[in-house]
């Protein structure tokens, strides 16, 4: 028998049709919460991690081709982009030449299928909020589905829990807000619970490449597939060298206790360890959330654990209504899919170029992606045309929401190829053909316009 709160949560999930595997996984983490587990990873328990670079690895063309032919692609696509003011799947956002994230992802995969004569199935892990829009958008790509496999499977949902007593929250104003996704660590639970894991193995696939749909740099690259296949590793994650923009984010480390690689997220870092978290010389690598795993190894790990990998808990405290700071505080029980690296003996990391990590989390990122810093080739792979990706910081009061952002760049993004930094404080609208050179800071207390053809520079 569980506690009253857990029993109520179980019943709520069952009534909503949540898969039994997901309910048992949630119960596992609920019990950890009850026992005071916080998921924190103290600095004293880890040490820095070094790793090999993809640039230094030799991969035979035959190994690359063979590996990509045995690979299936999963894109995490459950987000609505609410922080950017969106109410549809974030991947529907137009990013380049009238194409959305979904358009570019589909075309990347279709191109690679022809290049390698590979089936390369593309499967979206959608949420109940993104499924309809996503499937409608992909319907135009008639050749995309692979026989015997779905184009999507749904991530699970779980109840938000009141901070005070861990009871499932009730919010009659908007009952949808009583629910949250379990974090992208739910990938493994959903793969098993939907039967997709077994279907992929039965269809002859050996590997899976997983990445976020808002990262167009995350192409299912045959060379990386070849490295993973020949490494013999059951699980691997692509990493990048951390930069100033990653200072507040998670990082890789090695656990002193058993030597396992771990992924410490910001939410798992104690207040007194924040300085160490931000030390780019100590913790040099962060995750791209591009990961590879061996299907048979994943099935075995899940089977021996009763379907629960046992990923580290992330205790995320928020308001039940994210837009109302006066609404009750709730705990969202989450896990990170990259944390599975500590589950597998022989798991690997590899440092890849920054071109494989182009996430769009804010309109700052969106402006860079829409600019001439990148070009989109015939293979629909982003090519970085600038020597460095500039730092962009737009005034959140005017540019945070996509609708307001678009109003201020009505003629498209300025040229940022020669820029190292662009900070905008105040309300500025940009005309056509504006160029930014070097470090540029704009400030204004009233609405201003940068006229067409203007060259903004630090000179």
Secondary structure in CASP SS format (residue, H / E / C, confidence):
PFRMAT SS
TARGET T0000
AUTHOR 0000-0000-0000
METHOD secondary structure of the structure
MODEL  1
X C 1.00
X C 1.00
X C 1.00
X H 1.00
X H 1.00
X H 1.00
X H 1.00
X H 1.00
X H 1.00
X H 1.00
X H 1.00
X H 1.00
X H 1.00
X H 1.00
X H 1.00
X C 1.00
X C 1.00
X C 1.00
X C 1.00
X H 1.00
X H 1.00
X H 1.00
X H 1.00
X H 1.00
X H 1.00
X H 1.00
X H 1.00
X H 1.00
X H 1.00
X H 1.00
X H 1.00
X H 1.00
X H 1.00
X H 1.00
X C 1.00
X C 1.00
X C 1.00
X C 1.00
X C 1.00
X C 1.00
X C 1.00
X C 1.00
X H 1.00
X H 1.00
X H 1.00
X E 1.00
X E 1.00
X C 1.00
X C 1.00
X C 1.00
X C 1.00
X C 1.00
X E 1.00
X H 1.00
X H 1.00
X H 1.00
X C 1.00
X C 1.00
X C 1.00
X C 1.00
X H 1.00
X H 1.00
X H 1.00
X H 1.00
X H 1.00
X H 1.00
X H 1.00
X H 1.00
X H 1.00
X C 1.00
X E 1.00
X E 1.00
X E 1.00
X E 1.00
X E 1.00
X E 1.00
X E 1.00
X C 1.00
X C 1.00
X C 1.00
X C 1.00
X H 1.00
X H 1.00
X H 1.00
X C 1.00
X C 1.00
X C 1.00
X C 1.00
X C 1.00
X H 1.00
X H 1.00
X H 1.00
X C 1.00
X E 1.00
X E 1.00
X E 1.00
X C 1.00
X C 1.00
X E 1.00
X E 1.00
X H 1.00
X H 1.00
X H 1.00
X H 1.00
X H 1.00
X H 1.00
X H 1.00
X H 1.00
X H 1.00
X H 1.00
X H 1.00
X H 1.00
X H 1.00
X H 1.00
X H 1.00
X H 1.00
X C 1.00
X C 1.00
X C 1.00
X C 1.00
X C 1.00
X E 1.00
X E 1.00
X E 1.00
X E 1.00
X E 1.00
X C 1.00
X C 1.00
X C 1.00
X C 1.00
X H 1.00
X H 1.00
X H 1.00
X H 1.00
X H 1.00
X H 1.00
X H 1.00
X H 1.00
X C 1.00
X C 1.00
X C 1.00
X C 1.00
X C 1.00
X C 1.00
X C 1.00
X C 1.00
X C 1.00
X C 1.00
X C 1.00
X C 1.00
X C 1.00
X E 1.00
X E 1.00
X E 1.00
X C 1.00
X C 1.00
X C 1.00
X E 1.00
X E 1.00
X C 1.00
X E 1.00
X E 1.00
X C 1.00
X C 1.00
X C 1.00
X C 1.00
X C 1.00
X E 1.00
X C 1.00
X C 1.00
X C 1.00
X H 1.00
X H 1.00
X H 1.00
X H 1.00
X H 1.00
X H 1.00
X H 1.00
X E 1.00
X E 1.00
X C 1.00
X C 1.00
X C 1.00
X C 1.00
X C 1.00
X H 1.00
X H 1.00
X H 1.00
X H 1.00
X H 1.00
X H 1.00
X H 1.00
X H 1.00
X C 1.00
X C 1.00
X H 1.00
X H 1.00
X H 1.00
X H 1.00
X H 1.00
X H 1.00
X H 1.00
X C 1.00
X C 1.00
X C 1.00
X C 1.00
X E 1.00
X E 1.00
X E 1.00
X E 1.00
X E 1.00
X E 1.00
X C 1.00
X C 1.00
X E 1.00
X C 1.00
X C 1.00
X C 1.00
X C 1.00
X C 1.00
X C 1.00
X H 1.00
X H 1.00
X H 1.00
X H 1.00
X H 1.00
X H 1.00
X H 1.00
X H 1.00
X H 1.00
X H 1.00
X C 1.00
X C 1.00
X C 1.00
X E 1.00
X E 1.00
X E 1.00
X E 1.00
X E 1.00
X E 1.00
X E 1.00
X C 1.00
X C 1.00
X H 1.00
X H 1.00
X H 1.00
X C 1.00
X C 1.00
X C 1.00
X C 1.00
X E 1.00
X E 1.00
X E 1.00
X E 1.00
X E 1.00
X C 1.00
X C 1.00
X C 1.00
X C 1.00
X C 1.00
X E 1.00
X E 1.00
X E 1.00
X E 1.00
X C 1.00
X H 1.00
X H 1.00
X H 1.00
X C 1.00
X C 1.00
X H 1.00
X H 1.00
X H 1.00
X H 1.00
X H 1.00
X H 1.00
X H 1.00
X C 1.00
X C 1.00
X C 1.00
X C 1.00
X C 1.00
X C 1.00
X C 1.00
X E 1.00
X E 1.00
X E 1.00
X E 1.00
X E 1.00
X E 1.00
X E 1.00
X E 1.00
X E 1.00
X E 1.00
X H 1.00
X H 1.00
X H 1.00
X H 1.00
X H 1.00
X H 1.00
X H 1.00
X H 1.00
X H 1.00
X H 1.00
X C 1.00
X C 1.00
X C 1.00
X C 1.00
X C 1.00
X C 1.00
X C 1.00
X C 1.00
X C 1.00
X E 1.00
X E 1.00
X E 1.00
X E 1.00
X E 1.00
X E 1.00
X C 1.00
X C 1.00
X C 1.00
X C 1.00
X C 1.00
X C 1.00
X C 1.00
X C 1.00
X C 1.00
X E 1.00
X E 1.00
X E 1.00
X E 1.00
X E 1.00
X E 1.00
X C 1.00
X C 1.00
X H 1.00
X H 1.00
X H 1.00
X H 1.00
X H 1.00
X H 1.00
X C 1.00
X C 1.00
X C 1.00
X C 1.00
X C 1.00
X E 1.00
X E 1.00
X E 1.00
X E 1.00
X C 1.00
X C 1.00
X H 1.00
X H 1.00
X H 1.00
X C 1.00
X C 1.00
X E 1.00
X C 1.00
X C 1.00
X C 1.00
X H 1.00
X H 1.00
X H 1.00
X H 1.00
X H 1.00
X H 1.00
X H 1.00
X H 1.00
X C 1.00
X C 1.00
X C 1.00
X E 1.00
X E 1.00
X E 1.00
X C 1.00
X C 1.00
X C 1.00
X C 1.00
X C 1.00
X E 1.00
X E 1.00
X E 1.00
X C 1.00
X C 1.00
X C 1.00
X C 1.00
X C 1.00
X C 1.00
X E 1.00
X E 1.00
X E 1.00
X E 1.00
X C 1.00
X H 1.00
X H 1.00
X H 1.00
X H 1.00
X C 1.00
X C 1.00
X H 1.00
X H 1.00
X H 1.00
X H 1.00
X H 1.00
X H 1.00
X H 1.00
X C 1.00
X C 1.00
X C 1.00
X C 1.00
X C 1.00
X C 1.00
X E 1.00
X E 1.00
X E 1.00
X E 1.00
X E 1.00
X E 1.00
X E 1.00
X E 1.00
X E 1.00
X E 1.00
X E 1.00
X C 1.00
X C 1.00
X E 1.00
X E 1.00
X E 1.00
X C 1.00
X C 1.00
X C 1.00
X C 1.00
X E 1.00
X E 1.00
X E 1.00
X E 1.00
X E 1.00
X E 1.00
X E 1.00
X E 1.00
X E 1.00
X C 1.00
X C 1.00
X C 1.00
X C 1.00
X E 1.00
X E 1.00
X E 1.00
X C 1.00
X C 1.00
X C 1.00
X C 1.00
X E 1.00
X E 1.00
X E 1.00
X C 1.00
X C 1.00
END
